[in-house]
Amino acid sequence: MEASSAMHSVNNIASFLEIGFGLQQGAGGNASDSIAFLINVAIVVIPVVIVFYWTSSI
């Protein structure tokens, strides 16, 4: 339960930062550029890997 709550928080923070830095559009669609897509994927995948690593070592 803690890992899923942590991932939900990380996802919300990542989305907030992506929209704030202009890497993603708000409630109207996604950035169309492939670089922005790769950045979006990295912003979501890296924290997921970190949380899974931390929860597996506990």
mmCIF file of the N, C-alpha and C atoms, coordinates in Angstrom:
data_MODEL
# 
_entry.id   MODEL 
# 
loop_
_atom_site.group_PDB 
_atom_site.id 
_atom_site.type_symbol 
_atom_site.label_atom_id 
_atom_site.label_alt_id 
_atom_site.label_comp_id 
_atom_site.label_asym_id 
_atom_site.label_entity_id 
_atom_site.label_seq_id 
_atom_site.pdbx_PDB_ins_code 
_atom_site.Cartn_x 
_atom_site.Cartn_y 
_atom_site.Cartn_z 
_atom_site.occupancy 
_atom_site.B_iso_or_equiv 
_atom_site.pdbx_formal_charge 
_atom_site.auth_seq_id 
_atom_site.auth_comp_id 
_atom_site.auth_asym_id 
_atom_site.auth_atom_id 
_atom_site.pdbx_PDB_model_num 
ATOM 1   N N  . MET A 1 1  ? 0.824  -1.190 0.000   1.00 0.00 ? 1  MET A N  1 
ATOM 2   C CA . MET A 1 1  ? 0.000  0.000  0.000   1.00 0.00 ? 1  MET A CA 1 
ATOM 3   C C  . MET A 1 1  ? 0.870  1.256  0.000   1.00 0.00 ? 1  MET A C  1 
ATOM 4   N N  . GLU A 1 2  ? 1.967  1.245  0.763   1.00 0.00 ? 2  GLU A N  1 
ATOM 5   C CA . GLU A 1 2  ? 2.823  2.415  0.822   1.00 0.00 ? 2  GLU A CA 1 
ATOM 6   C C  . GLU A 1 2  ? 3.466  2.702  -0.532  1.00 0.00 ? 2  GLU A C  1 
ATOM 7   N N  . ALA A 1 3  ? 3.883  1.646  -1.221  1.00 0.00 ? 3  ALA A N  1 
ATOM 8   C CA . ALA A 1 3  ? 4.535  1.849  -2.525  1.00 0.00 ? 3  ALA A CA 1 
ATOM 9   C C  . ALA A 1 3  ? 3.564  2.461  -3.527  1.00 0.00 ? 3  ALA A C  1 
ATOM 10  N N  . SER A 1 4  ? 2.320  2.012  -3.523  1.00 0.00 ? 4  SER A N  1 
ATOM 11  C CA . SER A 1 4  ? 1.354  2.577  -4.478  1.00 0.00 ? 4  SER A CA 1 
ATOM 12  C C  . SER A 1 4  ? 1.025  4.022  -4.124  1.00 0.00 ? 4  SER A C  1 
ATOM 13  N N  . SER A 1 5  ? 0.959  4.347  -2.839  1.00 0.00 ? 5  SER A N  1 
ATOM 14  C CA . SER A 1 5  ? 0.722  5.741  -2.431  1.00 0.00 ? 5  SER A CA 1 
ATOM 15  C C  . SER A 1 5  ? 1.902  6.612  -2.819  1.00 0.00 ? 5  SER A C  1 
ATOM 16  N N  . ALA A 1 6  ? 3.107  6.092  -2.631  1.00 0.00 ? 6  ALA A N  1 
ATOM 17  C CA . ALA A 1 6  ? 4.303  6.849  -3.018  1.00 0.00 ? 6  ALA A CA 1 
ATOM 18  C C  . ALA A 1 6  ? 4.327  7.085  -4.524  1.00 0.00 ? 6  ALA A C  1 
ATOM 19  N N  . MET A 1 7  ? 3.996  6.074  -5.307  1.00 0.00 ? 7  MET A N  1 
ATOM 20  C CA . MET A 1 7  ? 4.011  6.234  -6.763  1.00 0.00 ? 7  MET A CA 1 
ATOM 21  C C  . MET A 1 7  ? 2.941  7.222  -7.217  1.00 0.00 ? 7  MET A C  1 
ATOM 22  N N  . HIS A 1 8  ? 1.801  7.234  -6.552  1.00 0.00 ? 8  HIS A N  1 
ATOM 23  C CA . HIS A 1 8  ? 0.750  8.187  -6.894  1.00 0.00 ? 8  HIS A CA 1 
ATOM 24  C C  . HIS A 1 8  ? 1.246  9.603  -6.627  1.00 0.00 ? 8  HIS A C  1 
ATOM 25  N N  . SER A 1 9  ? 1.906  9.802  -5.509  1.00 0.00 ? 9  SER A N  1 
ATOM 26  C CA . SER A 1 9  ? 2.455  11.126 -5.189  1.00 0.00 ? 9  SER A CA 1 
ATOM 27  C C  . SER A 1 9  ? 3.535  11.533 -6.177  1.00 0.00 ? 9  SER A C  1 
ATOM 28  N N  . VAL A 1 10 ? 4.422  10.610 -6.514  1.00 0.00 ? 10 VAL A N  1 
ATOM 29  C CA . VAL A 1 10 ? 5.484  10.904 -7.476  1.00 0.00 ? 10 VAL A CA 1 
ATOM 30  C C  . VAL A 1 10 ? 4.887  11.258 -8.830  1.00 0.00 ? 10 VAL A C  1 
ATOM 31  N N  . ASN A 1 11 ? 3.868  10.532 -9.253  1.00 0.00 ? 11 ASN A N  1 
ATOM 32  C CA . ASN A 1 11 ? 3.219  10.810 -10.534 1.00 0.00 ? 11 ASN A CA 1 
ATOM 33  C C  . ASN A 1 11 ? 2.589  12.203 -10.535 1.00 0.00 ? 11 ASN A C  1 
ATOM 34  N N  . ASN A 1 12 ? 1.919  12.567 -9.443  1.00 0.00 ? 12 ASN A N  1 
ATOM 35  C CA . ASN A 1 12 ? 1.310  13.892 -9.364  1.00 0.00 ? 12 ASN A CA 1 
ATOM 36  C C  . ASN A 1 12 ? 2.359  14.996 -9.397  1.00 0.00 ? 12 ASN A C  1 
ATOM 37  N N  . ILE A 1 13 ? 3.446  14.813 -8.654  1.00 0.00 ? 13 ILE A N  1 
ATOM 38  C CA . ILE A 1 13 ? 4.516  15.816 -8.645  1.00 0.00 ? 13 ILE A CA 1 
ATOM 39  C C  . ILE A 1 13 ? 5.163  15.913 -10.019 1.00 0.00 ? 13 ILE A C  1 
ATOM 40  N N  . ALA A 1 14 ? 5.414  14.767 -10.657 1.00 0.00 ? 14 ALA A N  1 
ATOM 41  C CA . ALA A 1 14 ? 6.025  14.772 -11.991 1.00 0.00 ? 14 ALA A CA 1 
ATOM 42  C C  . ALA A 1 14 ? 5.123  15.482 -12.995 1.00 0.00 ? 14 ALA A C  1 
ATOM 43  N N  . SER A 1 15 ? 3.839  15.228 -12.944 1.00 0.00 ? 15 SER A N  1 
ATOM 44  C CA . SER A 1 15 ? 2.906  15.896 -13.855 1.00 0.00 ? 15 SER A CA 1 
ATOM 45  C C  . SER A 1 15 ? 2.894  17.400 -13.622 1.00 0.00 ? 15 SER A C  1 
ATOM 46  N N  . PHE A 1 16 ? 2.896  17.806 -12.358 1.00 0.00 ? 16 PHE A N  1 
ATOM 47  C CA . PHE A 1 16 ? 2.925  19.225 -12.016 1.00 0.00 ? 16 PHE A CA 1 
ATOM 48  C C  . PHE A 1 16 ? 4.187  19.882 -12.575 1.00 0.00 ? 16 PHE A C  1 
ATOM 49  N N  . LEU A 1 17 ? 5.338  19.230 -12.408 1.00 0.00 ? 17 LEU A N  1 
ATOM 50  C CA . LEU A 1 17 ? 6.589  19.790 -12.904 1.00 0.00 ? 17 LEU A CA 1 
ATOM 51  C C  . LEU A 1 17 ? 6.636  19.825 -14.430 1.00 0.00 ? 17 LEU A C  1 
ATOM 52  N N  . GLU A 1 18 ? 6.149  18.778 -15.071 1.00 0.00 ? 18 GLU A N  1 
ATOM 53  C CA . GLU A 1 18 ? 6.143  18.732 -16.537 1.00 0.00 ? 18 GLU A CA 1 
ATOM 54  C C  . GLU A 1 18 ? 5.311  19.869 -17.113 1.00 0.00 ? 18 GLU A C  1 
ATOM 55  N N  . ILE A 1 19 ? 4.138  20.086 -16.551 1.00 0.00 ? 19 ILE A N  1 
ATOM 56  C CA . ILE A 1 19 ? 3.272  21.167 -17.036 1.00 0.00 ? 19 ILE A CA 1 
ATOM 57  C C  . ILE A 1 19 ? 3.903  22.513 -16.709 1.00 0.00 ? 19 ILE A C  1 
ATOM 58  N N  . GLY A 1 20 ? 4.477  22.634 -15.514 1.00 0.00 ? 20 GLY A N  1 
ATOM 59  C CA . GLY A 1 20 ? 5.103  23.886 -15.104 1.00 0.00 ? 20 GLY A CA 1 
ATOM 60  C C  . GLY A 1 20 ? 6.276  24.276 -15.975 1.00 0.00 ? 20 GLY A C  1 
ATOM 61  N N  . PHE A 1 21 ? 7.080  23.307 -16.404 1.00 0.00 ? 21 PHE A N  1 
ATOM 62  C CA . PHE A 1 21 ? 8.231  23.596 -17.259 1.00 0.00 ? 21 PHE A CA 1 
ATOM 63  C C  . PHE A 1 21 ? 7.884  23.579 -18.747 1.00 0.00 ? 21 PHE A C  1 
ATOM 64  N N  . GLY A 1 22 ? 6.631  23.352 -19.075 1.00 0.00 ? 22 GLY A N  1 
ATOM 65  C CA . GLY A 1 22 ? 6.195  23.386 -20.470 1.00 0.00 ? 22 GLY A CA 1 
ATOM 66  C C  . GLY A 1 22 ? 6.531  22.151 -21.271 1.00 0.00 ? 22 GLY A C  1 
ATOM 67  N N  . LEU A 1 23 ? 6.842  21.054 -20.602 1.00 0.00 ? 23 LEU A N  1 
ATOM 68  C CA . LEU A 1 23 ? 7.156  19.814 -21.312 1.00 0.00 ? 23 LEU A CA 1 
ATOM 69  C C  . LEU A 1 23 ? 5.898  19.073 -21.736 1.00 0.00 ? 23 LEU A C  1 
ATOM 70  N N  . GLN A 1 24 ? 4.784  19.424 -21.135 1.00 0.00 ? 24 GLN A N  1 
ATOM 71  C CA . GLN A 1 24 ? 3.513  18.763 -21.422 1.00 0.00 ? 24 GLN A CA 1 
ATOM 72  C C  . GLN A 1 24 ? 2.413  19.811 -21.317 1.00 0.00 ? 24 GLN A C  1 
ATOM 73  N N  . GLN A 1 25 ? 1.389  19.657 -22.127 1.00 0.00 ? 25 GLN A N  1 
ATOM 74  C CA . GLN A 1 25 ? 0.254  20.565 -22.064 1.00 0.00 ? 25 GLN A CA 1 
ATOM 75  C C  . GLN A 1 25 ? -0.682 20.113 -20.957 1.00 0.00 ? 25 GLN A C  1 
ATOM 76  N N  . GLY A 1 26 ? -1.423 21.049 -20.408 1.00 0.00 ? 26 GLY A N  1 
ATOM 77  C CA . GLY A 1 26 ? -2.411 20.723 -19.390 1.00 0.00 ? 26 GLY A CA 1 
ATOM 78  C C  . GLY A 1 26 ? -3.570 19.957 -19.996 1.00 0.00 ? 26 GLY A C  1 
ATOM 79  N N  . ALA A 1 27 ? -4.731 20.072 -19.446 1.00 0.00 ? 27 ALA A N  1 
ATOM 80  C CA . ALA A 1 27 ? -5.910 19.296 -19.792 1.00 0.00 ? 27 ALA A CA 1 
ATOM 81  C C  . ALA A 1 27 ? -6.367 19.437 -21.234 1.00 0.00 ? 27 ALA A C  1 
ATOM 82  N N  . GLY A 1 28 ? -5.494 19.512 -22.176 1.00 0.00 ? 28 GLY A N  1 
ATOM 83  C CA . GLY A 1 28 ? -5.930 19.612 -23.554 1.00 0.00 ? 28 GLY A CA 1 
ATOM 84  C C  . GLY A 1 28 ? -5.245 18.625 -24.464 1.00 0.00 ? 28 GLY A C  1 
ATOM 85  N N  . GLY A 1 29 ? -4.217 17.970 -23.993 1.00 0.00 ? 29 GLY A N  1 
ATOM 86  C CA . GLY A 1 29 ? -3.502 17.025 -24.831 1.00 0.00 ? 29 GLY A CA 1 
ATOM 87  C C  . GLY A 1 29 ? -2.079 16.864 -24.343 1.00 0.00 ? 29 GLY A C  1 
ATOM 88  N N  . ASN A 1 30 ? -1.279 16.188 -25.137 1.00 0.00 ? 30 ASN A N  1 
ATOM 89  C CA . ASN A 1 30 ? 0.105  15.928 -24.777 1.00 0.00 ? 30 ASN A CA 1 
ATOM 90  C C  . ASN A 1 30 ? 1.045  16.689 -25.699 1.00 0.00 ? 30 ASN A C  1 
ATOM 91  N N  . ALA A 1 31 ? 2.288  16.825 -25.266 1.00 0.00 ? 31 ALA A N  1 
ATOM 92  C CA . ALA A 1 31 ? 3.303  17.443 -26.125 1.00 0.00 ? 31 ALA A CA 1 
ATOM 93  C C  . ALA A 1 31 ? 3.518  16.537 -27.340 1.00 0.00 ? 31 ALA A C  1 
ATOM 94  N N  . SER A 1 32 ? 3.628  17.105 -28.502 1.00 0.00 ? 32 SER A N  1 
ATOM 95  C CA . SER A 1 32 ? 3.724  16.309 -29.719 1.00 0.00 ? 32 SER A CA 1 
ATOM 96  C C  . SER A 1 32 ? 5.160  15.968 -30.081 1.00 0.00 ? 32 SER A C  1 
ATOM 97  N N  . ASP A 1 33 ? 6.102  16.550 -29.480 1.00 0.00 ? 33 ASP A N  1 
ATOM 98  C CA . ASP A 1 33 ? 7.516  16.391 -29.809 1.00 0.00 ? 33 ASP A CA 1 
ATOM 99  C C  . ASP A 1 33 ? 8.084  15.108 -29.219 1.00 0.00 ? 33 ASP A C  1 
ATOM 100 N N  . SER A 1 34 ? 8.903  14.414 -29.933 1.00 0.00 ? 34 SER A N  1 
ATOM 101 C CA . SER A 1 34 ? 9.437  13.136 -29.450 1.00 0.00 ? 34 SER A CA 1 
ATOM 102 C C  . SER A 1 34 ? 10.399 13.329 -28.280 1.00 0.00 ? 34 SER A C  1 
ATOM 103 N N  . ILE A 1 35 ? 11.130 14.435 -28.254 1.00 0.00 ? 35 ILE A N  1 
ATOM 104 C CA . ILE A 1 35 ? 12.026 14.706 -27.117 1.00 0.00 ? 35 ILE A CA 1 
ATOM 105 C C  . ILE A 1 35 ? 11.200 14.896 -25.843 1.00 0.00 ? 35 ILE A C  1 
ATOM 106 N N  . ALA A 1 36 ? 10.115 15.657 -25.939 1.00 0.00 ? 36 ALA A N  1 
ATOM 107 C CA . ALA A 1 36 ? 9.250  15.867 -24.777 1.00 0.00 ? 36 ALA A CA 1 
ATOM 108 C C  . ALA A 1 36 ? 8.659  14.538 -24.310 1.00 0.00 ? 36 ALA A C  1 
ATOM 109 N N  . PHE A 1 37 ? 8.315  13.665 -25.256 1.00 0.00 ? 37 PHE A N  1 
ATOM 110 C CA . PHE A 1 37 ? 7.789  12.352 -24.898 1.00 0.00 ? 37 PHE A CA 1 
ATOM 111 C C  . PHE A 1 37 ? 8.828  11.544 -24.120 1.00 0.00 ? 37 PHE A C  1 
ATOM 112 N N  . LEU A 1 38 ? 10.065 11.546 -24.587 1.00 0.00 ? 38 LEU A N  1 
ATOM 113 C CA . LEU A 1 38 ? 11.116 10.803 -23.903 1.00 0.00 ? 38 LEU A CA 1 
ATOM 114 C C  . LEU A 1 38 ? 11.378 11.372 -22.503 1.00 0.00 ? 38 LEU A C  1 
ATOM 115 N N  . ILE A 1 39 ? 11.331 12.691 -22.376 1.00 0.00 ? 39 ILE A N  1 
ATOM 116 C CA . ILE A 1 39 ? 11.502 13.312 -21.066 1.00 0.00 ? 39 ILE A CA 1 
ATOM 117 C C  . ILE A 1 39 ? 10.356 12.906 -20.150 1.00 0.00 ? 39 ILE A C  1 
ATOM 118 N N  . ASN A 1 40 ? 9.138  12.906 -20.660 1.00 0.00 ? 40 ASN A N  1 
ATOM 119 C CA . ASN A 1 40 ? 7.974  12.489 -19.864 1.00 0.00 ? 40 ASN A CA 1 
ATOM 120 C C  . ASN A 1 40 ? 8.120  11.053 -19.388 1.00 0.00 ? 40 ASN A C  1 
ATOM 121 N N  . VAL A 1 41 ? 8.567  10.184 -20.266 1.00 0.00 ? 41 VAL A N  1 
ATOM 122 C CA . VAL A 1 41 ? 8.752  8.777  -19.897 1.00 0.00 ? 41 VAL A CA 1 
ATOM 123 C C  . VAL A 1 41 ? 9.828  8.654  -18.821 1.00 0.00 ? 41 VAL A C  1 
ATOM 124 N N  . ALA A 1 42 ? 10.944 9.370  -18.983 1.00 0.00 ? 42 ALA A N  1 
ATOM 125 C CA . ALA A 1 42 ? 12.027 9.308  -18.002 1.00 0.00 ? 42 ALA A CA 1 
ATOM 126 C C  . ALA A 1 42 ? 11.567 9.834  -16.645 1.00 0.00 ? 42 ALA A C  1 
ATOM 127 N N  . ILE A 1 43 ? 10.767 10.914 -16.646 1.00 0.00 ? 43 ILE A N  1 
ATOM 128 C CA . ILE A 1 43 ? 10.298 11.495 -15.392 1.00 0.00 ? 43 ILE A CA 1 
ATOM 129 C C  . ILE A 1 43 ? 9.386  10.524 -14.648 1.00 0.00 ? 43 ILE A C  1 
ATOM 130 N N  . VAL A 1 44 ? 8.701  9.657  -15.347 1.00 0.00 ? 44 VAL A N  1 
ATOM 131 C CA . VAL A 1 44 ? 7.829  8.685  -14.692 1.00 0.00 ? 44 VAL A CA 1 
ATOM 132 C C  . VAL A 1 44 ? 8.584  7.389  -14.370 1.00 0.00 ? 44 VAL A C  1 
ATOM 133 N N  . VAL A 1 45 ? 9.425  6.905  -15.280 1.00 0.00 ? 45 VAL A N  1 
ATOM 134 C CA . VAL A 1 45 ? 10.082 5.600  -15.106 1.00 0.00 ? 45 VAL A CA 1 
ATOM 135 C C  . VAL A 1 45 ? 11.155 5.645  -14.023 1.00 0.00 ? 45 VAL A C  1 
ATOM 136 N N  . ILE A 1 46 ? 11.950 6.695  -13.971 1.00 0.00 ? 46 ILE A N  1 
ATOM 137 C CA . ILE A 1 46 ? 13.038 6.752  -12.992 1.00 0.00 ? 46 ILE A CA 1 
ATOM 138 C C  . ILE A 1 46 ? 12.509 6.673  -11.562 1.00 0.00 ? 46 ILE A C  1 
ATOM 139 N N  . PRO A 1 47 ? 11.509 7.475  -11.166 1.00 0.00 ? 47 PRO A N  1 
ATOM 140 C CA . PRO A 1 47 ? 10.985 7.323  -9.797  1.00 0.00 ? 47 PRO A CA 1 
ATOM 141 C C  . PRO A 1 47 ? 10.362 5.942  -9.532  1.00 0.00 ? 47 PRO A C  1 
ATOM 142 N N  . VAL A 1 48 ? 9.749  5.336  -10.536 1.00 0.00 ? 48 VAL A N  1 
ATOM 143 C CA . VAL A 1 48 ? 9.179  3.997  -10.362 1.00 0.00 ? 48 VAL A CA 1 
ATOM 144 C C  . VAL A 1 48 ? 10.281 3.005  -10.019 1.00 0.00 ? 48 VAL A C  1 
ATOM 145 N N  . VAL A 1 49 ? 11.389 3.072  -10.741 1.00 0.00 ? 49 VAL A N  1 
ATOM 146 C CA . VAL A 1 49 ? 12.517 2.177  -10.480 1.00 0.00 ? 49 VAL A CA 1 
ATOM 147 C C  . VAL A 1 49 ? 13.064 2.416  -9.076  1.00 0.00 ? 49 VAL A C  1 
ATOM 148 N N  . ILE A 1 50 ? 13.188 3.678  -8.685  1.00 0.00 ? 50 ILE A N  1 
ATOM 149 C CA . ILE A 1 50 ? 13.698 4.006  -7.353  1.00 0.00 ? 50 ILE A CA 1 
ATOM 150 C C  . ILE A 1 50 ? 12.774 3.455  -6.270  1.00 0.00 ? 50 ILE A C  1 
ATOM 151 N N  . VAL A 1 51 ? 11.462 3.653  -6.410  1.00 0.00 ? 51 VAL A N  1 
ATOM 152 C CA . VAL A 1 51 ? 10.515 3.164  -5.396  1.00 0.00 ? 51 VAL A CA 1 
ATOM 153 C C  . VAL A 1 51 ? 10.538 1.639  -5.339  1.00 0.00 ? 51 VAL A C  1 
ATOM 154 N N  . PHE A 1 52 ? 10.584 0.956  -6.466  1.00 0.00 ? 52 PHE A N  1 
ATOM 155 C CA . PHE A 1 52 ? 10.638 -0.502 -6.442  1.00 0.00 ? 52 PHE A CA 1 
ATOM 156 C C  . PHE A 1 52 ? 11.932 -0.991 -5.799  1.00 0.00 ? 52 PHE A C  1 
ATOM 157 N N  . TYR A 1 53 ? 13.036 -0.300 -6.063  1.00 0.00 ? 53 TYR A N  1 
ATOM 158 C CA . TYR A 1 53 ? 14.308 -0.677 -5.451  1.00 0.00 ? 53 TYR A CA 1 
ATOM 159 C C  . TYR A 1 53 ? 14.238 -0.515 -3.938  1.00 0.00 ? 53 TYR A C  1 
ATOM 160 N N  . TRP A 1 54 ? 13.726 0.624  -3.480  1.00 0.00 ? 54 TRP A N  1 
ATOM 161 C CA . TRP A 1 54 ? 13.615 0.878  -2.041  1.00 0.00 ? 54 TRP A CA 1 
ATOM 162 C C  . TRP A 1 54 ? 12.684 -0.115 -1.362  1.00 0.00 ? 54 TRP A C  1 
ATOM 163 N N  . THR A 1 55 ? 11.559 -0.422 -1.981  1.00 0.00 ? 55 THR A N  1 
ATOM 164 C CA . THR A 1 55 ? 10.600 -1.328 -1.327  1.00 0.00 ? 55 THR A CA 1 
ATOM 165 C C  . THR A 1 55 ? 11.088 -2.782 -1.355  1.00 0.00 ? 55 THR A C  1 
ATOM 166 N N  . SER A 1 56 ? 11.888 -3.139 -2.323  1.00 0.00 ? 56 SER A N  1 
ATOM 167 C CA . SER A 1 56 ? 12.380 -4.520 -2.367  1.00 0.00 ? 56 SER A CA 1 
ATOM 168 C C  . SER A 1 56 ? 13.514 -4.745 -1.383  1.00 0.00 ? 56 SER A C  1 
ATOM 169 N N  . SER A 1 57 ? 14.210 -3.674 -0.994  1.00 0.00 ? 57 SER A N  1 
ATOM 170 C CA . SER A 1 57 ? 15.323 -3.840 -0.063  1.00 0.00 ? 57 SER A CA 1 
ATOM 171 C C  . SER A 1 57 ? 14.893 -3.785 1.397   1.00 0.00 ? 57 SER A C  1 
ATOM 172 N N  . ILE A 1 58 ? 13.619 -3.465 1.646   1.00 0.00 ? 58 ILE A N  1 
ATOM 173 C CA . ILE A 1 58 ? 13.135 -3.365 3.027   1.00 0.00 ? 58 ILE A CA 1 
ATOM 174 C C  . ILE A 1 58 ? 12.795 -4.725 3.579   1.00 0.00 ? 58 ILE A C  1 
# 
